[in-house]
Amino acid sequence: MKKKEQIMLAAMNLLIQNGVQGAPMSAIARKSCTGMGTIYNLFETKEGLINAIFEFIQNDLMENTGTFYKDLSVKDQFKCLYAAIVKYLVAHPLYFTFLDQFHNSPILFKQNRQQESLMMQPFIQLLAVGQKNGTVKMVEINELIPFLKGGLISFVRWILSEDIQLNDKLVSTHLFLAWEILRKELK
């Protein structure tokens, strides 16, 4: 593991466990077996470190869940994307907990907030196509996104907090419920 990743992993653990005030850079240095000079050479401030972690997780999430197939129906593309994100977050509980804890923090830089919005772009595009072809309800997409995001986050939080083994049946049930809310009823 690279030194930078070692520091970010130690920082994630301490920040989640103790909060920002309870995780001084000296404790992060001890936990990562790194000198203070190395940390400050890589990250100018604790805020910079927190933002670097946030950006790292977002990039990793997008790289590992961004592939879905354009030749599938809107419904199947939605299911593939949603399932990929759920499975990624459950497989990376430390990442999920960090994102969940810090996504509303005033510590985050503006570009990280904008990048978080970019993560929803595939959903926005799918919903727009679905509305255009008549498979998704004609509700403002900006109103649908918080529902999707909230449902996804709550589902992952429930799986992790209750130590439930994620399986295809659970994912399938959740996807069915999410799609049922989105889909336009045929007359």
N, C-alpha and C positions, 0 to 999 in steps of 0.2 A: 504494500500500500504506500502510495506517495505521501510525503510529509504533509502536503496541503490537505489531502483527503483525511489523513490521520487527525489533523487539527480540527477539521470540520466535523468529523464523527464524534470526537471528544466534546466539542462545543455543543453539538446537537443534544447529546445525552445530558450534559450539565444544564443547558438552557431549559430543556423539557422538565427535568427534575426540580430545578431550583429557581427558574425564572431568570430574567435578565440581571436583576440586581444581585441575585445569589450565585451568579456564575462569573466571577471576576476573571480577567485574562490570565492572572497568575494560576488560578485553579485549572483553567483550560490548558495552560502550558504543562502543569503537573500531570494532568490526566492524559495528555497526548505525548508525554515524555519528550517535550520540545522546549527549547529555550525561549524566553520572552522575545529576544531579538529576532528569532526566526518567525514568530507569530506576527510581530509588528512589521517585519519585512514583507510578509505575504498579505497582511490585512492591516490597514492603517488604524482602524478603530474596531471596537466590538460591533458597532452598527454595520461597518463594512463586512465583518465576518458573518454576521447574521444575514445580510443581503447576499453574500456569496453563497451561503448554504441554500438560501431560498432559490436563488437562480440555478444552482447546481441541480436541485431536486426537480424544479420545473423543466429544465432541459432534459434531464434523464427520463422524466415521465413522458414528455412529448416524443422523444426518440423511441421509446419502447411501446408507445400506444398509438402512434400517429398513422400506422399503416392500416388502411381498410380499403375495401375493394369497390371501385366506382361502378363495376358491372353488376353489383347487387342492387336489390330494391332499396329504397330509402329505409324501410323498416329493418332490413337485414344489415345495412350499413350502420344504422343507429345501434342495433343490438351488438354488433362486433365492436364498435368504438366504446360503448358504455361498459360492456363486459371486460374489455381490455383494461380500461381505467380502474374498474373495481378490482380486478385480479392483481394489477400492479400495486395498488395502494395496500391491499391486504398482504401481499408478499413483502412489502416494505413498510412495516408498522412504524418504525422510527421516522421515516420520511413523512408518512401521513400525519403522525402526531405533531411533528414540527410545523408542517404546513397548516394544520388545523389550529395550532396554538398561535401562530404568528401572522396568518393571512390578513388580519385586521390591524396589525400593530403599526403605530405611527413611525416605527423604526424603519420600515420598508421604504426604499427609494421609489420614486415615481416610476422609473422604468420597470421595476419588478411588479408594480401594480398593473402596469400596461401589459406586461408579459403574461400575467395571470389572466387578463382578459383575452389575450391571443389564444390561450389554451382552450377557450370555449369556441373558437372560430369553426372547427369542424362541425360542432353541433349546430351552430348558427347557419352554416351553409346547408347542412342536411335538412334542417327545419324549413329553410326558404325553398329548397327544391320540393320538399314534401307539400308545402302549401301551394306551390305552383302546380304540382301535378294532382292535387286534391287528396293526398293521403294524410296530411296533418291539418289539424284544426286551424282556422283562421283567427288566431289570437296573436297579439303582438309578440314577436320573438323575444323581445326584451323582457316580457312577462313570463315566458316559458323557461328561459334560462335559469332564473333563480330556483324555480321548481326542480329542474333537472339537477342542478348543482346541489341544492339542499337535500334532495332525496338520495343522491349518490353519497354525499358526505355522511348523512345520517345512517345509511345502510352500512358503510364501511366502519363507522364508529361503533355501531351495534355489534358487528362481527368481531371486531377487535376487543371491545370492552367485555363482551360475554365469552370470549375465547371460543367462539364457534368455528368449527371447521368449515371453511368455504367449500361448497361443492356445486356441481352443475345445476342441481335442482334449485338450490337457493338463488343462484344467479338467474336462472331461467324464470323463476317466479317473480323476482324483482324486476327483471326486464319486461315481463308481461304486464305488470302493473304500471310501469313507467310508460310503456307504449300505449296502453289502453287510455291513459289520460291524454296523450298527444294525438292519437289517431282520430281522423275525421270520420264520423259515423256516416255510413252510406245510407241513402234514402231508399 
